[in-house]
Amino acid sequence: MERFRDNQNWYDHNTGTIYLPKEASRKGERTLKDRYVYLSAQGQVIIPYFFHINRDITNGKIWSLNVKRWARNSGMNDIGISAKTTRKTWESWLCVTYPTMIPPLIAMSQGHTVFTAITHYLNLPFTTEERDTIRGYTTGWAGAEQK
């Protein structure tokens, strides 16, 4: 996120996408060399504010400790919760909101293969109420309209 903040030209406000070139990642193995991250309508509104944050972004280890603590404080079990939980939750929300329209685009935006998206994120058992809440957060993702 700090590299993105330092490379604001990676964001295209016209398309609502963040372009991540291969050098954006410190990860040794990447499924996709370059990728576009599509944002929801809320994400597009927040990005200009993000560029003005003048402090370090929380690292993955601290973020993991935080989400585990927040889970415990809310009465949840923290087993299996980590820094990746936020990203995995987002992908599952996109898959439940747009199940038939664009699973390959969701996977590619997340840096996954379609196989990973299908085996991990599609067909999750959300209630109707949960789906309605989720749609509020994912509205406008990749310029898509919800059905």
Residue pairs with C-beta under 8 A, 6 or more apart in sequence:
1 57
2 56
2 57
3 24
4 10
4 11
4 18
4 20
4 24
5 50
5 51
5 53
5 57
7 24
8 51
10 18
10 19
10 20
10 21
10 24
11 17
11 18
11 19
11 47
12 18
12 19
13 44
13 47
15 143
16 38
16 39
16 41
16 43
16 44
16 140
16 142
16 143
17 36
17 37
17 38
17 39
18 36
18 37
18 39
19 34
19 35
19 36
20 34
20 35
20 36
20 37
21 34
22 30
22 33
22 34
30 111
31 111
31 112
31 113
31 116
32 108
32 111
35 108
35 109
35 111
36 108
36 109
37 109
37 110
38 105
38 109
38 141
38 142
38 143
39 47
39 141
40 137
40 138
40 139
40 140
40 141
41 139
41 140
41 141
42 137
42 139
42 140
44 140
58 66
60 83
61 83
63 83
63 86
64 81
64 82
64 83
67 78
67 81
67 82
67 83
67 85
67 86
68 78
68 81
68 82
69 78
71 77
71 78
71 81
72 78
87 110
88 120
88 121
90 110
91 106
91 107
91 110
91 112
91 117
91 120
91 121
92 120
92 121
92 124
93 134
93 137
93 138
94 106
94 109
94 121
94 138
94 141
95 103
95 106
95 117
95 121
95 122
95 124
96 124
96 126
96 131
96 134
97 131
97 134
97 135
97 138
97 141
97 146
98 106
98 138
98 141
98 144
98 146
99 122
101 144
101 147
102 142
102 144
103 114
103 117
103 118
103 122
104 114
104 117
105 142
106 117
106 121
107 113
107 114
107 116
107 117
109 142
110 117
126 134
135 146
138 146
139 146
